[in-house]
Amino acid sequence: MPTIIADIKKIPEETLREFLYLAIFVPEGEKAPEKSIIDLPELLLYIENFGKKRGDIAVAAVSENEFVGLAWARIMHDYGHIDDETPSLAISIREEYRGMGIGEKMLRTLLRLLLEKGYPGLSLSVQKENKRAFALYQKLRFEIVREDAEEAIMLFRLNR
């Protein structure tokens, strides 16, 4: 089982780019987008100058000195934006490590760090068709604050 490392201050840009690409949900039977999609402004928000902005917090799963999972949060105007005090989540795990409970462990660690740092919560955007991710967020008691037919904006309130 990979080791969870909390509160990483510096993550190489190529690692962030790789895990941001892995975070893109591709429905079964559909073709994955080109890796250059990461260069779109709405996606660069998640990784540009990570570690230098308010709300930048990361947690990693590491196996044999390699990142196998990454969960990070930052305050930004992204798909899951709630307000300017609540960081938004990005999370991904290499395919061969999925289904092992790593995502839940990383998320629980990230939520603890955010609570310790005084943030009010953690928001995210998830496609409803991404059933595994959606089920995990519901299990951890993220609540739906906005939704349409395809996606839900969810929030975990840390100040319950």
Phi, psi and omega per residue, in radians:
M1 nan 2.306 3.120
P2 -1.069 2.701 3.079
T3 -1.532 2.433 3.084
I4 -1.658 2.206 3.118
I5 -1.967 2.187 -3.044
A6 -1.712 2.685 2.977
D7 0.910 0.985 3.105
I8 -1.304 2.259 -3.099
K9 -1.565 -0.554 -3.060
K10 -2.312 2.172 3.083
I11 -2.207 2.250 3.122
P12 -0.996 2.463 -3.104
E13 -1.009 -0.677 -3.132
E14 -1.134 -0.541 3.077
T15 -1.219 -0.779 3.087
L16 -1.054 -0.744 3.135
R17 -1.084 -0.767 3.141
E18 -1.066 -0.835 -3.082
F19 -1.305 -0.491 3.025
L20 -1.150 -0.728 3.101
Y21 -1.089 -0.737 3.115
L22 -1.132 -0.415 -3.130
A23 -1.331 -0.233 -3.134
I24 -1.290 2.096 -3.139
F25 -1.327 2.232 3.082
V26 -2.067 1.936 3.139
P27 -1.015 2.593 -3.130
E28 -0.966 2.336 3.120
G29 1.552 -0.160 3.127
E30 -1.729 2.710 -3.129
K31 -1.440 2.381 3.088
A32 -1.162 2.553 3.109
P33 -1.212 2.859 3.049
E34 -1.105 2.609 -3.132
K35 -1.108 -0.360 3.126
S36 -1.165 -0.177 3.103
I37 -1.026 -0.477 3.136
I38 -1.051 -0.417 -3.115
D39 -1.421 -0.044 3.055
L40 -1.171 2.424 -3.099
P41 -0.924 -0.670 -3.117
E42 -1.214 -0.297 3.065
L43 -1.729 -0.591 3.083
L44 -1.020 -0.469 3.087
L45 -0.856 -0.628 -3.041
Y46 -1.271 -0.398 -2.989
I47 -2.208 -0.374 -3.066
E48 -1.021 2.166 3.121
N49 0.939 0.639 -3.107
F50 -1.078 2.397 -3.119
G51 1.738 -0.156 -3.087
K52 -1.915 -0.088 -3.090
K53 -1.950 2.721 3.089
R54 -1.034 2.351 3.120
G55 1.532 0.004 3.120
D56 -1.355 1.929 -3.138
I57 -2.445 2.388 -3.127
A58 -2.370 2.633 3.082
V59 -2.342 2.447 -3.114
A60 -2.255 2.679 2.932
A61 -1.855 2.235 -3.059
V62 -2.183 2.362 3.052
S63 -2.360 2.217 3.136
E64 0.894 0.820 3.103
N65 1.094 0.389 3.095
E66 -2.175 2.473 3.015
F67 -1.194 2.235 3.049
V68 -2.037 -0.250 3.088
G69 -2.697 2.622 -3.133
L70 -2.550 2.305 3.026
A71 -2.220 2.203 -3.138
W72 -2.444 2.707 -3.101
A73 -2.319 2.597 3.097
R74 -2.782 2.597 3.072
I75 -1.430 2.055 -3.080
M76 -2.798 2.847 3.090
H77 -1.641 1.338 -3.094
D78 -1.905 -2.887 -3.117
Y79 -1.094 -0.573 -3.093
G80 -1.761 0.289 -3.075
H81 -1.038 2.284 3.076
I82 -1.907 -0.933 3.123
D83 -2.811 3.101 -3.055
D84 -1.448 0.145 3.084
E85 -1.983 -0.209 -3.048
T86 -1.878 2.053 3.081
P87 -1.170 2.683 3.067
S88 -1.829 2.629 -3.061
L89 -1.688 2.497 2.845
A90 -2.284 2.374 -3.123
I91 -2.612 2.464 3.029
S92 -2.776 2.730 -3.113
I93 -2.394 2.430 3.073
R94 -1.026 2.490 -2.986
E95 -0.914 -0.742 -3.071
E96 -1.221 -0.158 3.130
Y97 -1.887 0.048 -3.125
R98 -1.312 2.673 3.116
G99 1.402 0.236 -3.106
M100 -1.912 0.079 -3.130
G101 1.522 0.093 -3.096
I102 -1.178 -0.754 3.140
G103 -1.040 -0.767 3.125
E104 -1.098 -0.757 3.126
K105 -1.100 -0.754 3.120
M106 -1.115 -0.772 -3.121
L107 -1.105 -0.770 3.122
R108 -1.067 -0.694 3.119
T109 -1.166 -0.764 3.128
L110 -1.093 -0.752 3.119
L111 -1.077 -0.710 3.100
R112 -1.081 -0.760 3.129
L113 -1.100 -0.755 3.127
L114 -1.095 -0.705 3.099
L115 -1.096 -0.803 3.128
E116 -1.053 -0.563 -3.104
K117 -1.557 -0.010 3.028
G118 1.509 0.279 3.108
Y119 -1.351 2.601 -3.088
P120 -1.333 -0.362 -3.092
G121 3.115 -2.959 3.097
L122 -2.449 2.256 -3.129
S123 -1.962 2.884 3.112
L124 -2.823 2.863 3.005
S125 -2.113 2.312 -3.139
V126 -2.398 2.410 3.038
Q127 -1.321 2.299 -3.084
K128 -1.073 -0.478 3.115
E129 -1.205 -0.330 3.102
N130 -1.427 1.267 -2.954
K131 -1.066 -0.661 -3.128
R132 -1.116 -0.828 -3.138
A133 -1.162 -0.783 -3.127
F134 -1.024 -0.754 3.128
A135 -1.128 -0.685 3.113
L136 -1.095 -0.798 -3.122
Y137 -1.120 -0.671 3.093
Q138 -1.169 -0.709 3.110
K139 -1.022 -0.684 -3.117
L140 -1.448 0.040 3.065
R141 1.314 0.561 2.896
F142 -1.236 2.476 3.117
E143 -1.944 2.573 3.105
I144 -1.353 2.183 3.103
V145 -1.879 -0.408 3.038
R146 -2.651 2.609 3.079
E147 -2.783 2.782 2.958
D148 -2.331 -2.906 -3.072
A149 -1.118 -0.495 -3.015
E150 -1.839 -0.563 -3.061
E151 -2.419 2.826 3.109
A152 -2.220 2.430 2.976
I153 -1.704 2.144 -3.049
M154 -2.106 2.710 -3.086
L155 -2.431 2.327 2.953
F156 -1.833 2.042 -3.135
R157 -1.514 2.081 -3.127
L158 -1.459 -0.320 -3.078
N159 -1.764 0.728 -3.119
R160 -1.253 nan nan
